[in-house]
């Protein structure tokens, strides 16, 4: 098998596509299931413009998805900050106070980066 075919198959696996039991008529690579279609990642990905478009559409959807995750994380971190602030208020021990402050610092830094 040529290297670029192996690359194409590796990329398909990395994308989480499922390998089917069928094989491509043209190059003999196993076909992958993509959007309910059996696709040869080597022949069809090169020639099928619609597949490429679908692929790029998925790419553009990704940021929104990861933003949603970041929103969730941000809420969790903010809640943790509140918890830490309450603990800090009651805490008497210097060592613990420092620990809490460090944790709060890390949380605030994380929120700023989002
Ligand atoms: Zn093929």
Backbone and ligand atoms as CSV (ligand in chain L), in Angstrom:
chain,resi,resn,atom,element,x,y,z
A,1,UNK,N,N,0.836,-1.208,0.000
A,1,UNK,CA,C,0.000,0.000,0.000
A,1,UNK,C,C,0.873,1.260,0.000
A,2,UNK,N,N,0.484,2.240,-0.798
A,2,UNK,CA,C,1.273,3.478,-0.850
A,2,UNK,C,C,1.107,4.268,0.439
A,3,UNK,N,N,2.108,5.063,0.711
A,3,UNK,CA,C,2.111,5.833,1.949
A,3,UNK,C,C,0.919,6.775,2.064
A,4,UNK,N,N,0.585,7.456,0.952
A,4,UNK,CA,C,-0.509,8.427,1.052
A,4,UNK,C,C,-1.854,7.747,1.281
A,5,UNK,N,N,-1.980,6.506,0.838
A,5,UNK,CA,C,-3.206,5.764,1.144
A,5,UNK,C,C,-3.277,5.443,2.633
A,6,UNK,N,N,-2.134,5.032,3.176
A,6,UNK,CA,C,-2.073,4.738,4.613
A,6,UNK,C,C,-2.380,6.007,5.403
A,7,UNK,N,N,-1.814,7.132,4.934
A,7,UNK,CA,C,-2.091,8.416,5.585
A,7,UNK,C,C,-3.577,8.731,5.565
A,8,UNK,N,N,-4.197,8.530,4.398
A,8,UNK,CA,C,-5.623,8.832,4.262
A,8,UNK,C,C,-6.439,7.986,5.233
A,9,UNK,N,N,-6.088,6.705,5.333
A,9,UNK,CA,C,-6.813,5.806,6.237
A,9,UNK,C,C,-6.559,6.185,7.692
A,10,UNK,N,N,-5.315,6.562,7.999
A,10,UNK,CA,C,-4.981,6.949,9.372
A,10,UNK,C,C,-5.754,8.190,9.778
A,11,UNK,N,N,-5.823,9.169,8.830
A,11,UNK,CA,C,-6.571,10.392,9.117
A,11,UNK,C,C,-8.039,10.091,9.369
A,12,UNK,N,N,-8.586,9.185,8.546
A,12,UNK,CA,C,-9.997,8.829,8.698
A,12,UNK,C,C,-10.249,8.214,10.072
A,13,UNK,N,N,-9.334,7.342,10.486
A,13,UNK,CA,C,-9.471,6.713,11.811
A,13,UNK,C,C,-9.355,7.759,12.910
A,14,UNK,N,N,-8.434,8.704,12.704
A,14,UNK,CA,C,-8.232,9.757,13.701
A,14,UNK,C,C,-9.467,10.635,13.838
A,15,UNK,N,N,-10.228,10.752,12.710
A,15,UNK,CA,C,-11.455,11.551,12.756
A,15,UNK,C,C,-12.582,10.794,13.450
A,16,UNK,N,N,-12.339,9.534,13.727
A,16,UNK,CA,C,-13.357,8.742,14.399
A,16,UNK,C,C,-14.313,8.051,13.438
A,17,UNK,N,N,-13.958,8.042,12.139
A,17,UNK,CA,C,-14.814,7.365,11.180
A,17,UNK,C,C,-14.654,5.866,11.316
A,18,UNK,N,N,-15.758,5.169,11.068
A,18,UNK,CA,C,-15.748,3.713,11.210
A,18,UNK,C,C,-15.359,3.039,9.906
A,19,UNK,N,N,-14.451,2.113,9.985
A,19,UNK,CA,C,-14.063,1.340,8.822
A,19,UNK,C,C,-15.157,0.311,8.539
A,20,UNK,N,N,-15.536,0.182,7.275
A,20,UNK,CA,C,-16.545,-0.809,6.929
A,20,UNK,C,C,-15.852,-2.064,6.404
A,21,UNK,N,N,-16.643,-3.109,6.146
A,21,UNK,CA,C,-16.079,-4.351,5.622
A,21,UNK,C,C,-15.865,-4.267,4.113
A,22,UNK,N,N,-16.394,-3.192,3.494
A,22,UNK,CA,C,-16.274,-3.034,2.038
A,22,UNK,C,C,-14.936,-2.422,1.664
A,23,UNK,N,N,-14.572,-2.636,0.408
A,23,UNK,CA,C,-13.314,-2.076,-0.085
A,23,UNK,C,C,-13.543,-1.252,-1.339
A,24,UNK,N,N,-12.668,-0.297,-1.571
A,24,UNK,CA,C,-12.762,0.561,-2.747
A,24,UNK,C,C,-12.429,-0.247,-4.008
A,25,UNK,N,N,-13.253,-0.048,-5.076
A,25,UNK,CA,C,-13.016,-0.738,-6.345
A,25,UNK,C,C,-11.725,-0.268,-7.000
A,26,UNK,N,N,-11.421,1.015,-6.798
A,26,UNK,CA,C,-10.293,1.625,-7.501
A,26,UNK,C,C,-8.956,1.340,-6.834
A,27,UNK,N,N,-8.886,1.498,-5.523
A,27,UNK,CA,C,-7.571,1.400,-4.885
A,27,UNK,C,C,-7.483,0.292,-3.843
A,28,UNK,N,N,-8.620,-0.291,-3.469
A,28,UNK,CA,C,-8.579,-1.426,-2.556
A,28,UNK,C,C,-8.541,-1.066,-1.078
A,29,UNK,N,N,-8.564,0.237,-0.786
A,29,UNK,CA,C,-8.609,0.659,0.620
A,29,UNK,C,C,-9.958,0.296,1.231
A,30,UNK,N,N,-9.985,-0.001,2.513
A,30,UNK,CA,C,-11.287,-0.206,3.161
A,30,UNK,C,C,-12.107,1.081,3.091
A,31,UNK,N,N,-13.426,0.952,2.899
A,31,UNK,CA,C,-14.284,2.140,2.860
A,31,UNK,C,C,-14.634,2.553,4.285
A,32,UNK,N,N,-14.819,3.852,4.473
A,32,UNK,CA,C,-15.195,4.384,5.779
A,32,UNK,C,C,-16.622,4.913,5.730
A,33,UNK,N,N,-17.285,4.801,6.850
A,33,UNK,CA,C,-18.641,5.312,6.930
A,33,UNK,C,C,-18.588,6.798,7.316
A,34,UNK,N,N,-19.047,7.659,6.380
A,34,UNK,CA,C,-19.049,9.096,6.618
A,34,UNK,C,C,-20.441,9.614,6.284
A,35,UNK,N,N,-21.129,10.152,7.280
A,35,UNK,CA,C,-22.492,10.660,7.062
A,35,UNK,C,C,-23.353,9.643,6.331
A,36,UNK,N,N,-23.336,8.400,6.783
A,36,UNK,CA,C,-24.137,7.319,6.198
A,36,UNK,C,C,-23.751,6.979,4.770
A,37,UNK,N,N,-22.589,7.406,4.348
A,37,UNK,CA,C,-22.104,7.015,3.026
A,37,UNK,C,C,-20.838,6.205,3.205
A,38,UNK,N,N,-20.648,5.237,2.296
A,38,UNK,CA,C,-19.388,4.506,2.305
A,38,UNK,C,C,-18.409,5.242,1.413
A,39,UNK,N,N,-17.335,5.682,1.978
A,39,UNK,CA,C,-16.427,6.572,1.270
A,39,UNK,C,C,-15.022,5.995,1.275
A,40,UNK,N,N,-14.377,6.088,0.104
A,40,UNK,CA,C,-12.954,5.773,0.060
A,40,UNK,C,C,-12.210,7.057,0.401
A,41,UNK,N,N,-11.484,7.034,1.520
A,41,UNK,CA,C,-10.837,8.266,1.982
A,41,UNK,C,C,-9.714,8.679,1.052
A,42,UNK,N,N,-9.261,7.751,0.201
A,42,UNK,CA,C,-8.184,8.092,-0.715
A,42,UNK,C,C,-8.750,8.638,-2.032
A,43,UNK,N,N,-9.636,7.880,-2.705
A,43,UNK,CA,C,-10.164,8.317,-4.003
A,43,UNK,C,C,-11.235,9.385,-3.835
A,44,UNK,N,N,-12.220,9.132,-2.978
A,44,UNK,CA,C,-13.374,10.032,-2.898
A,44,UNK,C,C,-13.023,11.356,-2.246
A,45,UNK,N,N,-12.157,11.334,-1.256
A,45,UNK,CA,C,-11.817,12.579,-0.591
A,45,UNK,C,C,-11.087,13.515,-1.531
A,46,UNK,N,N,-10.337,12.943,-2.481
A,46,UNK,CA,C,-9.594,13.773,-3.418
A,46,UNK,C,C,-10.523,14.369,-4.477
A,47,UNK,N,N,-11.532,13.587,-4.890
A,47,UNK,CA,C,-12.337,13.999,-6.039
A,47,UNK,C,C,-13.687,14.585,-5.666
A,48,UNK,N,N,-14.227,14.173,-4.540
A,48,UNK,CA,C,-15.589,14.563,-4.186
A,48,UNK,C,C,-15.579,15.909,-3.468
A,49,UNK,N,N,-15.950,16.940,-4.184
A,49,UNK,CA,C,-15.946,18.276,-3.613
A,49,UNK,C,C,-16.939,18.426,-2.476
A,50,UNK,N,N,-18.081,17.740,-2.590
A,50,UNK,CA,C,-19.120,17.887,-1.567
A,50,UNK,C,C,-18.639,17.347,-0.227
A,51,UNK,N,N,-17.854,16.278,-0.294
A,51,UNK,CA,C,-17.324,15.723,0.953
A,51,UNK,C,C,-16.393,16.707,1.619
A,52,UNK,N,N,-15.566,17.352,0.790
A,52,UNK,CA,C,-14.639,18.342,1.334
A,52,UNK,C,C,-15.392,19.471,2.001
A,53,UNK,N,N,-16.481,19.903,1.340
A,53,UNK,CA,C,-17.280,20.989,1.901
A,53,UNK,C,C,-17.850,20.577,3.256
A,54,UNK,N,N,-18.358,19.343,3.281
A,54,UNK,CA,C,-18.916,18.844,4.538
A,54,UNK,C,C,-17.861,18.865,5.622
A,55,UNK,N,N,-16.676,18.455,5.213
A,55,UNK,CA,C,-15.564,18.393,6.149
A,55,UNK,C,C,-15.264,19.788,6.711
A,56,UNK,N,N,-15.223,20.785,5.804
A,56,UNK,CA,C,-14.877,22.124,6.265
A,56,UNK,C,C,-16.016,22.721,7.094
A,57,UNK,N,N,-17.241,22.287,6.801
A,57,UNK,CA,C,-18.374,22.757,7.598
A,57,UNK,C,C,-18.234,22.251,9.041
A,58,UNK,N,N,-17.838,20.980,9.139
A,58,UNK,CA,C,-17.636,20.417,10.472
A,58,UNK,C,C,-16.558,21.190,11.215
A,59,UNK,N,N,-15.510,21.560,10.498
A,59,UNK,CA,C,-14.417,22.310,11.117
A,59,UNK,C,C,-14.935,23.626,11.691
A,60,UNK,N,N,-15.836,24.286,10.920
A,60,UNK,CA,C,-16.301,25.596,11.367
A,60,UNK,C,C,-17.303,25.467,12.520
A,61,UNK,N,N,-17.910,24.287,12.641
A,61,UNK,CA,C,-18.829,24.082,13.763
A,61,UNK,C,C,-18.063,23.864,15.073
A,62,UNK,N,N,-16.847,23.411,14.918
A,62,UNK,CA,C,-16.055,23.043,16.083
A,62,UNK,C,C,-15.894,24.182,17.099
A,63,UNK,N,N,-15.520,25.386,16.652
A,63,UNK,CA,C,-15.295,26.440,17.650
A,63,UNK,C,C,-16.500,26.677,18.553
A,64,UNK,N,N,-17.707,26.663,17.959
A,64,UNK,CA,C,-18.918,26.872,18.754
A,64,UNK,C,C,-19.036,25.797,19.824
A,65,UNK,N,N,-18.728,24.564,19.418
A,65,UNK,CA,C,-18.810,23.443,20.347
A,65,UNK,C,C,-17.834,23.623,21.505
A,66,UNK,N,N,-16.581,23.978,21.153
A,66,UNK,CA,C,-15.591,24.102,22.211
A,66,UNK,C,C,-15.879,25.339,23.057
A,67,UNK,N,N,-16.528,26.338,22.455
A,67,UNK,CA,C,-16.910,27.514,23.234
A,67,UNK,C,C,-17.948,27.131,24.294
A,68,UNK,N,N,-18.877,26.240,23.903
A,68,UNK,CA,C,-19.894,25.776,24.847
A,68,UNK,C,C,-19.235,25.065,26.024
A,69,UNK,N,N,-18.220,24.258,25.717
A,69,UNK,CA,C,-17.494,23.556,26.774
A,69,UNK,C,C,-16.793,24.571,27.664
A,70,UNK,N,N,-16.176,25.585,27.021
A,70,UNK,CA,C,-15.488,26.615,27.793
A,70,UNK,C,C,-16.453,27.367,28.707
A,71,UNK,N,N,-17.675,27.614,28.202
A,71,UNK,CA,C,-18.683,28.275,29.028
A,71,UNK,C,C,-18.977,27.454,30.273
A,72,UNK,N,N,-19.150,26.144,30.069
A,72,UNK,CA,C,-19.405,25.245,31.195
A,72,UNK,C,C,-18.258,25.283,32.188
A,73,UNK,N,N,-17.046,25.181,31.663
A,73,UNK,CA,C,-15.862,25.191,32.524
A,73,UNK,C,C,-15.804,26.502,33.287
A,74,UNK,N,N,-16.111,27.586,32.566
A,74,UNK,CA,C,-16.072,28.907,33.194
A,74,UNK,C,C,-17.047,28.988,34.364
A,75,UNK,N,N,-18.239,28.413,34.189
A,75,UNK,CA,C,-19.237,28.422,35.274
A,75,UNK,C,C,-18.734,27.591,36.454
A,76,UNK,N,N,-18.167,26.424,36.132
A,76,UNK,CA,C,-17.648,25.553,37.198
A,76,UNK,C,C,-16.539,26.263,37.966
A,77,UNK,N,N,-15.629,26.895,37.219
A,77,UNK,CA,C,-14.507,27.586,37.864
A,77,UNK,C,C,-15.018,28.740,38.722
A,78,UNK,N,N,-16.017,29.465,38.193
A,78,UNK,CA,C,-16.583,30.567,38.975
A,78,UNK,C,C,-17.232,30.084,40.269
A,79,UNK,N,N,-17.947,28.952,40.175
A,79,UNK,CA,C,-18.539,28.377,41.384
A,79,UNK,C,C,-17.472,27.968,42.382
A,80,UNK,N,N,-16.397,27.374,41.844
A,80,UNK,CA,C,-15.281,26.970,42.719
A,80,UNK,C,C,-14.678,28.188,43.404
A,81,UNK,N,N,-14.560,29.264,42.652
A,81,UNK,CA,C,-14.008,30.497,43.217
A,81,UNK,C,C,-14.851,30.957,44.402
A,82,UNK,N,N,-16.173,30.903,44.244
A,82,UNK,CA,C,-17.080,31.295,45.336
A,82,UNK,C,C,-16.866,30.405,46.549
A,83,UNK,N,N,-16.773,29.077,46.281
A,83,UNK,CA,C,-16.530,28.124,47.378
A,83,UNK,C,C,-15.232,28.451,48.098
A,84,UNK,N,N,-14.188,28.704,47.289
A,84,UNK,CA,C,-12.878,29.000,47.858
A,84,UNK,C,C,-12.926,30.290,48.682
A,85,UNK,N,N,-13.661,31.271,48.188
A,85,UNK,CA,C,-13.771,32.542,48.912
A,85,UNK,C,C,-14.437,32.329,50.259
A,86,UNK,N,N,-15.476,31.481,50.282
A,86,UNK,CA,C,-16.161,31.194,51.546
A,86,UNK,C,C,-15.232,30.471,52.514
A,87,UNK,N,N,-14.446,29.519,51.953
A,87,UNK,CA,C,-13.501,28.778,52.799
A,87,UNK,C,C,-12.433,29.714,53.333
A,88,UNK,N,N,-11.996,30.622,52.476
A,88,UNK,CA,C,-10.952,31.568,52.857
A,88,UNK,C,C,-11.407,32.430,54.036
A,89,UNK,N,N,-12.670,32.828,53.990
A,89,UNK,CA,C,-13.232,33.677,55.035
A,89,UNK,C,C,-13.143,33.001,56.398
A,90,UNK,N,N,-13.404,31.667,56.407
A,90,UNK,CA,C,-13.443,30.946,57.687
A,90,UNK,C,C,-12.086,30.414,58.103
A,91,UNK,N,N,-11.178,30.310,57.146
A,91,UNK,CA,C,-9.908,29.646,57.404
A,91,UNK,C,C,-9.016,30.462,58.344
A,92,UNK,N,N,-8.413,29.762,59.320
A,92,UNK,CA,C,-7.542,30.433,60.290
A,92,UNK,C,C,-6.076,30.100,60.048
A,93,UNK,N,N,-5.851,28.932,59.481
A,93,UNK,CA,C,-4.492,28.422,59.376
A,93,UNK,C,C,-3.758,29.063,58.191
A,94,UNK,N,N,-2.579,29.619,58.472
A,94,UNK,CA,C,-1.845,30.351,57.430
A,94,UNK,C,C,-1.557,29.486,56.203
A,95,UNK,N,N,-1.123,28.258,56.460
A,95,UNK,CA,C,-0.792,27.358,55.352
A,95,UNK,C,C,-1.980,27.114,54.440
A,96,UNK,N,N,-3.143,26.887,55.054
A,96,UNK,CA,C,-4.353,26.639,54.276
A,96,UNK,C,C,-4.783,27.888,53.522
A,97,UNK,N,N,-4.659,29.027,54.216
A,97,UNK,CA,C,-5.029,30.304,53.573
A,97,UNK,C,C,-4.200,30.481,52.300
A,98,UNK,N,N,-2.905,30.172,52.411
A,98,UNK,CA,C,-2.031,30.313,51.248
A,98,UNK,C,C,-2.488,29.350,50.129
A,99,UNK,N,N,-2.817,28.136,50.530
A,99,UNK,CA,C,-3.285,27.140,49.549
A,99,UNK,C,C,-4.535,27.632,48.825
A,100,UNK,N,N,-5.475,28.145,49.615
A,100,UNK,CA,C,-6.732,28.623,49.029
A,100,UNK,C,C,-6.467,29.793,48.090
A,101,UNK,N,N,-5.597,30.703,48.550
A,101,UNK,CA,C,-5.269,31.864,47.712
A,101,UNK,C,C,-4.626,31.430,46.398
A,102,UNK,N,N,-3.760,30.417,46.480
A,102,UNK,CA,C,-3.110,29.918,45.273
A,102,UNK,C,C,-4.132,29.316,44.318
A,103,UNK,N,N,-5.060,28.547,44.893
A,103,UNK,CA,C,-6.106,27.930,44.073
A,103,UNK,C,C,-6.981,28.996,43.420
A,104,UNK,N,N,-7.305,30.037,44.196
A,104,UNK,CA,C,-8.126,31.126,43.657
A,104,UNK,C,C,-7.387,31.849,42.542
A,105,UNK,N,N,-6.099,32.053,42.779
A,105,UNK,CA,C,-5.256,32.704,41.783
A,105,UNK,C,C,-5.265,31.922,40.467
A,106,UNK,N,N,-5.108,30.603,40.577
A,106,UNK,CA,C,-5.094,29.750,39.395
A,106,UNK,C,C,-6.445,29.809,38.680
A,107,UNK,N,N,-7.515,29.817,39.459
A,107,UNK,CA,C,-8.863,29.861,38.883
A,107,UNK,C,C,-9.092,31.178,38.135
A,108,UNK,N,N,-8.648,32.263,38.765
A,108,UNK,CA,C,-8.821,33.585,38.137
A,108,UNK,C,C,-8.015,33.660,36.842
A,109,UNK,N,N,-6.801,33.107,36.894
A,109,UNK,CA,C,-5.945,33.115,35.697
A,109,UNK,C,C,-6.644,32.341,34.573
A,110,UNK,N,N,-7.225,31.213,34.932
A,110,UNK,CA,C,-7.920,30.360,33.963
A,110,UNK,C,C,-9.098,31.114,33.326
A,111,UNK,N,N,-9.840,31.826,34.159
A,111,UNK,CA,C,-10.992,32.580,33.653
A,111,UNK,C,C,-10.556,33.690,32.697
A,112,UNK,N,N,-9.437,34.316,33.031
A,112,UNK,CA,C,-8.935,35.405,32.183
A,112,UNK,C,C,-8.520,34.894,30.822
A,113,UNK,N,N,-8.012,33.643,30.792
A,113,UNK,CA,C,-7.532,33.086,29.534
A,113,UNK,C,C,-8.664,32.685,28.602
A,114,UNK,N,N,-9.883,32.577,29.126
A,114,UNK,CA,C,-10.993,32.096,28.310
A,114,UNK,C,C,-11.578,33.200,27.442
L,1,ZN,ZN,ZN,-10.120,4.214,-3.394
